Amino acid sequence: MTTSAPAATSSAPPPPPELDARRRWTVLAVCCLSLFLVGLDTTIVNIGLPAIGTGLDVSVHALAWTVDAYTVVLTALLITSGALADRFGRRRVFRLGLVVFGAASLLCALAPSLGWLVAARTVQGIGASMLSPVALAIVVNAMPDPRERARAIGIWAAVFGLSMAAGPVTGGALVDGLGWRSLFWVNVPVVLVALVLTVRYVPESRAPQARRLDLPGQVLLAGLVGVSIGVLIEGPRIGWASPAALAAYAVAAAATVAFVLVERRRAEPLMDLRLFRRPAFTGAVLGAVAVFVALGLTLLLSTLYLQQARGWTALAAGTATLPMALGATVCAPWSGRLTARVGPRRPLLLAGGFLTAGGGCLFGLFSLDGGGSPPLPVLLLGYLLVGIGFGFANAPITNTAVSGLPPARAGVAGAITSTARQFGSALGIALAGVLVTGAAPADLASAARPGWLLVAACGLLLLPVARAGRAETAGTRRP
């Protein structure tokens, strides 16, 4: 993640030695382990929310903070963590992220109250921000061949689907067998293995010209994301028109204006707002938000419905989400190959179509019998359709965001898209909490229906993104 920097920066480090094929793919495996850890922590905690709520005696809206404290911090710090890694060394920052993430996992496992748990989850988000984007930069640096790099990124996308598959089932088994605190203990051995492999196999690398840190932009972005998600989570409790809520709206609006003004005037901004002049890039960012809103909604609404309304165990509820994870795992690498061969339009159309069909299917099911118990096979079909749509979406969205850009700006574009994904995930969790707050278990199916319509709407939003991506690709192919 680099942009052009003034000549006054420190001299460029010597290029790292070229790695042999075995070492390159070992580096990919180590970095994918970190991505698996970050994704696993999101899905494994989702499935354990009812048990956490019972164990700590907290409400649904408070449970949303257990997930979003992690995601909001991760969202706000992704770009800055990448810039720090470019300047001080990617392996160094990556190892620090593993240590912070592992230590925070221990604090989560030992948390005596919701406040302690949310604080520890916040620290986990800081560690996670040093893992996913930095690991991807390590992979890109280790694989200079474009075709090999494309295959590696396809595997990278599939790993997230794998973490989805492992998270709910593993989380369900841990909660039923050992209690909710084991959800966080399980991170410790994974972190230790990743640390040992990083020291042994991952080479150090830095950007030829490191970016300057944009502290004003970072503070404003963190405030904007935190206040926006916070007012959504707390809105049902404090009242949407209460003085506190109105003050939060004003702060969010002021932070947005200030962020735009600051970023436009900085030579090396946290976010290069000029990228948003390209319709394809703007569409890709909106598409990334939409896809992860759909994912966040589906995961939390399903978890709460299956465990609280249907009375399933955590393991049974986790197993029910396997069709969604399977669809994502199978289709993510397929989408990467399809995007490389024919461009982003076709996989984006498939992603939008399947997400829309999945949301529509689930809405129809939850509308039966006044929101009673939908037939299980068709419920699983709805999850499968959402998972397929999610799997097809990521590779073409990234491709659309970076298409036609020089490598330096492409890195920044990819970082902004990653930030949009995490913001969408936090937004989806918050919206799901808004929908079900105050609903009795018997009313959860009815309360969830607007959420399934929103999932379908997110799928429809991908269709114009596909059109913008086609226009951008066509433009870059002209002689």
FENWODA-V382783 format. One record per residue. N is the residue number from 1. RES is the residue in one small letter. D_FIRST is the distance of its C-alpha to the first C-alpha in Angstrom with 1 decimal. Layout:
n=N res=RES d_first=D_FIRST
n=N res=RES d_first=D_FIRST
This chain:
n=1 res=m d_first=0.0
n=2 res=t d_first=3.8
n=3 res=t d_first=7.1
n=4 res=s d_first=10.5
n=5 res=a d_first=12.1
n=6 res=p d_first=15.9
n=7 res=a d_first=17.8
n=8 res=a d_first=19.0
n=9 res=t d_first=16.0
n=10 res=s d_first=16.9
n=11 res=s d_first=17.5
n=12 res=a d_first=15.0
n=13 res=p d_first=15.8
n=14 res=p d_first=17.7
n=15 res=p d_first=16.2
n=16 res=p d_first=16.9
n=17 res=p d_first=20.0
n=18 res=e d_first=19.9
n=19 res=l d_first=20.8
n=20 res=d d_first=23.7
n=21 res=a d_first=23.7
n=22 res=r d_first=25.0
n=23 res=r d_first=22.5
n=24 res=r d_first=19.5
n=25 res=w d_first=21.0
n=26 res=t d_first=21.8
n=27 res=v d_first=18.2
n=28 res=l d_first=17.6
n=29 res=a d_first=20.6
n=30 res=v d_first=19.6
n=31 res=c d_first=16.2
n=32 res=c d_first=18.1
n=33 res=l d_first=20.6
n=34 res=s d_first=18.1
n=35 res=l d_first=17.3
n=36 res=f d_first=21.1
n=37 res=l d_first=21.7
n=38 res=v d_first=19.7
n=39 res=g d_first=21.3
n=40 res=l d_first=24.6
n=41 res=d d_first=24.7
n=42 res=t d_first=24.5
n=43 res=t d_first=27.2
n=44 res=i d_first=29.4
n=45 res=v d_first=29.7
n=46 res=n d_first=30.5
n=47 res=i d_first=33.5
n=48 res=g d_first=34.7
n=49 res=l d_first=34.8
n=50 res=p d_first=38.6
n=51 res=a d_first=39.4
n=52 res=i d_first=37.3
n=53 res=g d_first=39.1
n=54 res=t d_first=42.4
n=55 res=g d_first=41.7
n=56 res=l d_first=40.5
n=57 res=d d_first=42.8
n=58 res=v d_first=40.2
n=59 res=s d_first=40.0
n=60 res=v d_first=37.7
n=61 res=h d_first=35.8
n=62 res=a d_first=35.2
n=63 res=l d_first=34.0
n=64 res=a d_first=31.2
n=65 res=w d_first=29.9
n=66 res=t d_first=29.8
n=67 res=v d_first=27.1
n=68 res=d d_first=25.3
n=69 res=a d_first=25.2
n=70 res=y d_first=22.6
n=71 res=t d_first=20.8
n=72 res=v d_first=20.7
n=73 res=v d_first=19.2
n=74 res=l d_first=16.6
n=75 res=t d_first=15.8
n=76 res=a d_first=15.8
n=77 res=l d_first=13.6
n=78 res=l d_first=10.7
n=79 res=i d_first=8.2
n=80 res=t d_first=9.9
n=81 res=s d_first=9.9
n=82 res=g d_first=6.3
n=83 res=a d_first=6.7
n=84 res=l d_first=9.9
n=85 res=a d_first=8.9
n=86 res=d d_first=7.0
n=87 res=r d_first=10.3
n=88 res=f d_first=13.0
n=89 res=g d_first=12.2
n=90 res=r d_first=10.7
n=91 res=r d_first=14.3
n=92 res=r d_first=15.7
n=93 res=v d_first=13.8
n=94 res=f d_first=14.3
n=95 res=r d_first=18.0
n=96 res=l d_first=18.3
n=97 res=g d_first=17.1
n=98 res=l d_first=19.8
n=99 res=v d_first=22.4
n=100 res=v d_first=21.9
n=101 res=f d_first=21.9
n=102 res=g d_first=25.0
n=103 res=a d_first=26.8
n=104 res=a d_first=26.3
n=105 res=s d_first=27.6
n=106 res=l d_first=30.7
n=107 res=l d_first=31.2
n=108 res=c d_first=31.0
n=109 res=a d_first=33.6
n=110 res=l d_first=35.9
n=111 res=a d_first=35.5
n=112 res=p d_first=39.0
n=113 res=s d_first=38.2
n=114 res=l d_first=35.8
n=115 res=g d_first=34.6
n=116 res=w d_first=33.7
n=117 res=l d_first=32.0
n=118 res=v d_first=29.9
n=119 res=a d_first=28.9
n=120 res=a d_first=28.0
n=121 res=r d_first=26.0
n=122 res=t d_first=24.0
n=123 res=v d_first=23.2
n=124 res=q d_first=22.3
n=125 res=g d_first=19.7
n=126 res=i d_first=18.2
n=127 res=g d_first=18.1
n=128 res=a d_first=16.8
n=129 res=s d_first=13.7
n=130 res=m d_first=12.9
n=131 res=l d_first=13.7
n=132 res=s d_first=12.4
n=133 res=p d_first=8.6
n=134 res=v d_first=8.7
n=135 res=a d_first=11.3
n=136 res=l d_first=9.6
n=137 res=a d_first=7.0
n=138 res=i d_first=10.4
n=139 res=v d_first=12.1
n=140 res=v d_first=10.1
n=141 res=n d_first=10.6
n=142 res=a d_first=14.2
n=143 res=m d_first=15.1
n=144 res=p d_first=14.9
n=145 res=d d_first=17.7
n=146 res=p d_first=16.7
n=147 res=r d_first=19.7
n=148 res=e d_first=19.3
n=149 res=r d_first=15.6
n=150 res=a d_first=17.1
n=151 res=r d_first=19.7
n=152 res=a d_first=17.5
n=153 res=i d_first=15.5
n=154 res=g d_first=19.0
n=155 res=i d_first=20.1
n=156 res=w d_first=17.1
n=157 res=a d_first=18.4
n=158 res=a d_first=21.9
n=159 res=v d_first=21.3
n=160 res=f d_first=20.8
n=161 res=g d_first=24.1
n=162 res=l d_first=25.6
n=163 res=s d_first=24.7
n=164 res=m d_first=26.4
n=165 res=a d_first=29.4
n=166 res=a d_first=29.7
n=167 res=g d_first=29.1
n=168 res=p d_first=32.1
n=169 res=v d_first=34.5
n=170 res=t d_first=33.6
n=171 res=g d_first=33.5
n=172 res=g d_first=36.9
n=173 res=a d_first=38.4
n=174 res=l d_first=37.3
n=175 res=v d_first=38.5
n=176 res=d d_first=41.8
n=177 res=g d_first=42.4
n=178 res=l d_first=41.0
n=179 res=g d_first=40.1
n=180 res=w d_first=36.9
n=181 res=r d_first=35.9
n=182 res=s d_first=35.3
n=183 res=l d_first=32.3
n=184 res=f d_first=30.4
n=185 res=w d_first=32.3
n=186 res=v d_first=31.0
n=187 res=n d_first=27.4
n=188 res=v d_first=28.7
n=189 res=p d_first=29.6
n=190 res=v d_first=26.4
n=191 res=v d_first=24.4
n=192 res=l d_first=26.7
n=193 res=v d_first=26.4
n=194 res=a d_first=22.6
n=195 res=l d_first=22.8
n=196 res=v d_first=25.3
n=197 res=l d_first=23.5
n=198 res=t d_first=20.3
n=199 res=v d_first=22.4
n=200 res=r d_first=24.2
n=201 res=y d_first=21.7
n=202 res=v d_first=18.0
n=203 res=p d_first=17.1
n=204 res=e d_first=15.2
n=205 res=s d_first=12.1
n=206 res=r d_first=10.0
n=207 res=a d_first=7.8
n=208 res=p d_first=10.6
n=209 res=q d_first=10.2
n=210 res=a d_first=8.8
n=211 res=r d_first=8.6
n=212 res=r d_first=11.9
n=213 res=l d_first=12.5
n=214 res=d d_first=14.1
n=215 res=l d_first=16.9
n=216 res=p d_first=19.1
n=217 res=g d_first=16.6
n=218 res=q d_first=15.9
n=219 res=v d_first=19.6
n=220 res=l d_first=20.5
n=221 res=l d_first=18.0
n=222 res=a d_first=19.5
n=223 res=g d_first=22.9
n=224 res=l d_first=22.6
n=225 res=v d_first=21.5
n=226 res=g d_first=23.9
n=227 res=v d_first=26.9
n=228 res=s d_first=26.4
n=229 res=i d_first=26.5
n=230 res=g d_first=29.0
n=231 res=v d_first=31.5
n=232 res=l d_first=31.4
n=233 res=i d_first=32.2
n=234 res=e d_first=34.8
n=235 res=g d_first=36.3
n=236 res=p d_first=39.0
n=237 res=r d_first=40.2
n=238 res=i d_first=40.2
n=239 res=g d_first=41.1
n=240 res=w d_first=39.0
n=241 res=a d_first=41.1
n=242 res=s d_first=41.6
n=243 res=p d_first=40.9
n=244 res=a d_first=38.0
n=245 res=a d_first=36.4
n=246 res=l d_first=37.1
n=247 res=a d_first=35.5
n=248 res=a d_first=32.4
n=249 res=y d_first=32.2
n=250 res=a d_first=32.6
n=251 res=v d_first=29.9
n=252 res=a d_first=27.4
n=253 res=a d_first=28.4
n=254 res=a d_first=28.2
n=255 res=a d_first=24.8
n=256 res=t d_first=23.6
n=257 res=v d_first=25.3
n=258 res=a d_first=24.1
n=259 res=f d_first=20.4
n=260 res=v d_first=20.7
n=261 res=l d_first=22.7
n=262 res=v d_first=20.4
n=263 res=e d_first=17.2
n=264 res=r d_first=19.1
n=265 res=r d_first=20.3
n=266 res=r d_first=17.3
n=267 res=a d_first=15.8
n=268 res=e d_first=12.3
n=269 res=p d_first=12.6
n=270 res=l d_first=11.1
n=271 res=m d_first=11.4
n=272 res=d d_first=12.0
n=273 res=l d_first=15.5
n=274 res=r d_first=16.3
n=275 res=l d_first=14.5
n=276 res=f d_first=17.4
n=277 res=r d_first=19.9
n=278 res=r d_first=19.3
n=279 res=p d_first=21.6
n=280 res=a d_first=19.8
n=281 res=f d_first=16.5
n=282 res=t d_first=18.8
n=283 res=g d_first=20.7
n=284 res=a d_first=17.9
n=285 res=v d_first=16.9
n=286 res=l d_first=20.6
n=287 res=g d_first=21.1
n=288 res=a d_first=18.5
n=289 res=v d_first=20.4
n=290 res=a d_first=23.7
n=291 res=v d_first=23.1
n=292 res=f d_first=22.3
n=293 res=v d_first=25.1
n=294 res=a d_first=27.4
n=295 res=l d_first=26.3
n=296 res=g d_first=26.7
n=297 res=l d_first=30.1
n=298 res=t d_first=31.3
n=299 res=l d_first=30.6
n=300 res=l d_first=32.1
n=301 res=l d_first=35.0
n=302 res=s d_first=35.9
n=303 res=t d_first=35.8
n=304 res=l d_first=38.1
n=305 res=y d_first=40.4
n=306 res=l d_first=41.0
n=307 res=q d_first=41.7
n=308 res=q d_first=43.4
n=309 res=a d_first=45.2
n=310 res=r d_first=46.0
n=311 res=g d_first=46.4
n=312 res=w d_first=44.3
n=313 res=t d_first=43.1
n=314 res=a d_first=39.4
n=315 res=l d_first=39.5
n=316 res=a d_first=41.2
n=317 res=a d_first=38.8
n=318 res=g d_first=35.8
n=319 res=t d_first=37.6
n=320 res=a d_first=38.1
n=321 res=t d_first=34.3
n=322 res=l d_first=34.1
n=323 res=p d_first=34.6
n=324 res=m d_first=31.5
n=325 res=a d_first=29.4
n=326 res=l d_first=31.1
n=327 res=g d_first=30.3
n=328 res=a d_first=26.6
n=329 res=t d_first=26.5
n=330 res=v d_first=28.4
n=331 res=c d_first=26.9
n=332 res=a d_first=23.1
n=333 res=p d_first=23.2
n=334 res=w d_first=25.9
n=335 res=s d_first=23.7
n=336 res=g d_first=20.9
n=337 res=r d_first=23.6
n=338 res=l d_first=25.2
n=339 res=t d_first=22.1
n=340 res=a d_first=21.5
n=341 res=r d_first=25.2
n=342 res=v d_first=26.2
n=343 res=g d_first=23.2
n=344 res=p d_first=22.2
n=345 res=r d_first=25.5
n=346 res=r d_first=27.7
n=347 res=p d_first=25.7
n=348 res=l d_first=24.9
n=349 res=l d_first=28.6
n=350 res=l d_first=29.4
n=351 res=a d_first=27.1
n=352 res=g d_first=28.7
n=353 res=g d_first=32.1
n=354 res=f d_first=32.0
n=355 res=l d_first=30.5
n=356 res=t d_first=33.2
n=357 res=a d_first=35.8
n=358 res=g d_first=34.9
n=359 res=g d_first=34.9
n=360 res=g d_first=38.1
n=361 res=c d_first=39.7
n=362 res=l d_first=39.0
n=363 res=f d_first=40.3
n=364 res=g d_first=43.4
n=365 res=l d_first=44.1
n=366 res=f d_first=43.7
n=367 res=s d_first=46.1
n=368 res=l d_first=48.9
n=369 res=d d_first=51.8
n=370 res=g d_first=50.6
n=371 res=g d_first=47.4
n=372 res=g d_first=49.2
n=373 res=s d_first=47.9
n=374 res=p d_first=46.2
n=375 res=p d_first=47.2
n=376 res=l d_first=44.9
n=377 res=p d_first=44.3
n=378 res=v d_first=43.2
n=379 res=l d_first=41.0
n=380 res=l d_first=39.2
n=381 res=l d_first=39.0
n=382 res=g d_first=37.2
n=383 res=y d_first=34.6
n=384 res=l d_first=34.2
n=385 res=l d_first=33.6
n=386 res=v d_first=30.9
n=387 res=g d_first=29.2
n=388 res=i d_first=29.4
n=389 res=g d_first=27.9
n=390 res=f d_first=25.0
n=391 res=g d_first=24.4
n=392 res=f d_first=24.5
n=393 res=a d_first=22.1
n=394 res=n d_first=18.6
n=395 res=a d_first=17.9
n=396 res=p d_first=19.2
n=397 res=i d_first=17.5
n=398 res=t d_first=14.0
n=399 res=n d_first=15.5
n=400 res=t d_first=17.0
n=401 res=a d_first=13.9
n=402 res=v d_first=12.0
n=403 res=s d_first=15.4
n=404 res=g d_first=16.2
n=405 res=l d_first=12.9
n=406 res=p d_first=11.8
n=407 res=p d_first=8.8
n=408 res=a d_first=6.8
n=409 res=r d_first=8.0
n=410 res=a d_first=7.8
n=411 res=g d_first=4.2
n=412 res=v d_first=5.5
n=413 res=a d_first=8.6
n=414 res=g d_first=8.0
n=415 res=a d_first=7.1
n=416 res=i d_first=10.3
n=417 res=t d_first=12.2
n=418 res=s d_first=11.8
n=419 res=t d_first=13.0
n=420 res=a d_first=15.8
n=421 res=r d_first=16.8
n=422 res=q d_first=17.4
n=423 res=f d_first=19.2
n=424 res=g d_first=21.3
n=425 res=s d_first=22.3
n=426 res=a d_first=23.4
n=427 res=l d_first=25.2
n=428 res=g d_first=27.0
n=429 res=i d_first=28.2
n=430 res=a d_first=29.4
n=431 res=l d_first=31.2
n=432 res=a d_first=32.9
n=433 res=g d_first=34.2
n=434 res=v d_first=35.5
n=435 res=l d_first=37.4
n=436 res=v d_first=39.1
n=437 res=t d_first=39.8
n=438 res=g d_first=43.5
n=439 res=a d_first=44.3
n=440 res=a d_first=46.8
n=441 res=p d_first=46.1
n=442 res=a d_first=48.5
n=443 res=d d_first=46.7
n=444 res=l d_first=43.1
n=445 res=a d_first=43.4
n=446 res=s d_first=44.5
n=447 res=a d_first=41.9
n=448 res=a d_first=39.1
n=449 res=r d_first=40.2
n=450 res=p d_first=38.2
n=451 res=g d_first=35.1
n=452 res=w d_first=35.8
n=453 res=l d_first=36.3
n=454 res=l d_first=32.9
n=455 res=v d_first=31.3
n=456 res=a d_first=33.2
n=457 res=a d_first=32.0
n=458 res=c d_first=28.3
n=459 res=g d_first=29.1
n=460 res=l d_first=30.8
n=461 res=l d_first=27.8
n=462 res=l d_first=25.9
n=463 res=l d_first=28.5
n=464 res=p d_first=27.6
n=465 res=v d_first=23.9
n=466 res=a d_first=25.1
n=467 res=r d_first=27.0
n=468 res=a d_first=24.2
n=469 res=g d_first=22.0
n=470 res=r d_first=25.1
n=471 res=a d_first=25.5
n=472 res=e d_first=21.9
n=473 res=t d_first=22.2
n=474 res=a d_first=25.6
n=475 res=g d_first=24.5
n=476 res=t d_first=21.9
n=477 res=r d_first=24.7
n=478 res=r d_first=27.2
n=479 res=p d_first=28.3
